[in-house]
Amino acid sequence: MRSLSLFAVSLALCGSSFAHAPSPERVIPNDNRTAAGTLRNGVLTVHLEAREGLWFPDEDAGPSIALQMFAEVGKAPQNPGPLIRVPAGTLLRVSVRNSLRDSVLLLHGFQTRPSTLDDTVQVAAGATRELEFRAGAPGTYFYWGTTTHQAVSDRSGIDSQLHGAFIVDPAGVRPPPDRIFVLGDYSGPADSAGDNAELRVINGLSWPHTERFTYSAGDTVRWRWVNPSDSPHPMHLHGFYFDVASRGTWARDSTFARRDVSHVVTEMPLSGETFAMTWVPREPGNWLFHCHVAFHTSLYLSAAIVRNPADPLLVDPMQGMHGMVLAVTVKPGAGAARATRPDSVQGAHTIRLIAQYAPKRFRNQLDEMSFVRQEGDTPPAADSVPMVSSPLVLRRGEPVRITIVNHTRTTTAVHWHGIEVPSYSDGVPGWSGSGARTAPAIAPGDSFVASFTPPRSGTFMYHAHANEFFQVNLGLFGALLVVDSTFDAAHERLIVLGGNAPGGRHPRINGKEHPDTLRLTAGTTYRLRLLNVIADWTTRIALTRDDSVVHWRALARDGAELPRRAQTERSASFIGGPGQTMDFEYRPTVPGLMRLEVQQRQGIWKTELPIRVDP
């Protein structure tokens, strides 16, 4: 342990302290609003303990699981663990007692920042370690522990909730108000039969029991996000863009200059990463902020085993969402609301979009589904279920009225992902809208009209926002492009990465498991528009020639053009997640074969789009 100064080490085991192990205490959800310990004269003293607790991720409404948790000594265990928050330069005196039977506790994150990821402290069962160190550089960090001695990216079971936020504020100034959110995953036994339950939580709770927020239009909202879980989580904000002000890990943080801030609707911290975001709500109504991995907000997330419904497509969309979801209500305020138009706009461009299905076409088990744009007055044939859905091309600043007609056998809804729309049109059934006027789910045989005016040109997507784990994975998604004049098909290429059934591997590219070859011409400059709608996998994406990664120029992310100084040449390789869109400029120089490789981040599957560059 290189960056820690130990001022005392107490290894005395407490004799009979484990002879009569008490029943686990109830775990208290921690909203990270109250810092632990006592801060006096520039010194924080805090006494922590790792012990077993009974965790209720659905508050009082659901079952519980006994897991290892952090607590302040003499207080109830918390999930996430007690918040440590101090000004830069603070001296910390932290004692950590290991009250877990027969388990050596390995600690990370009790160190001066910046530091390295491999600084650790071991605490034997029944022992207490006392640590002394300076807080270091301002930033968003966390501390975590493991009794399985797994990496943070592999810690999903008994010790998966042993973590807490660690915030260092600038010295000498009062920081502006913010909120801190810690993401958590659990996968493990839930009953004596050994069946595994799955959980995804924010500050220890699962939707619909997560905290709800109310702001006024024009407020400045500052959130910090910590991901000590074993999974990446693409966190998506409905209705607004947000600025990513910093990114980091539990050991170091990088704050960006204003000119380098990312302007996005989806940010994906990998396991062990953190980020800070700022946003200003401009449009009144109800909105969501949630993980865009479909399974992480699915009906299967519970401390109890959730059996597969007899017909999972018929799950009520208003009851089928759990996990990593926050709700936000924006009220009218002093800040100027953005310019929106009423639902009925005279002279608006009209589109009719039909949700269709092909019974049992997915391996003779599940329906394939698709959105089909109606051309003229004649509806598409009932058996017209193309993969992928019809692309929609809209003009910036031109009002549009899109009528969605549901010809499937289940209720659905449509979210216009990344587009700044009025809340009622946002597409979350039973929530989008405001007051008593909330958007309904679209029942089979019914329809819904979404009206909005796209304020910016860019690459977006639209997709079902009802029972997404099934509906999006079965095909209810499509490309949504907003242009200033026309879509330049000669110099733009649309690449849609999509699902291939719930939990399916080898996802489809442009609707096919074995996609058609993409044709390019040497010497021609192209804009490649990539849409990642692979609903449940994080992927490594690379453009290669002769097994070597080429270079391209980044142009846009999530529909927002990057600042000129950020539109740089870079290696054509990145990690992508569900709900992200990216635009790149590429100019092939010589004829030949190329590939766009799409591989699950941990190598579980791999697929590719063949590319031929013609002379």
Order of alpha helices (4+ residues) and beta strands (2+ residues): beta-beta-beta-beta-beta-beta-beta-beta-beta-beta-beta-beta-beta-beta-beta-beta-beta-beta-beta-beta-beta-beta-beta-beta-beta-beta-beta-beta-beta-beta-beta-beta-beta-beta-beta-alpha-beta-beta-beta-beta-beta-beta-beta-beta-beta-beta-beta-beta-beta-beta
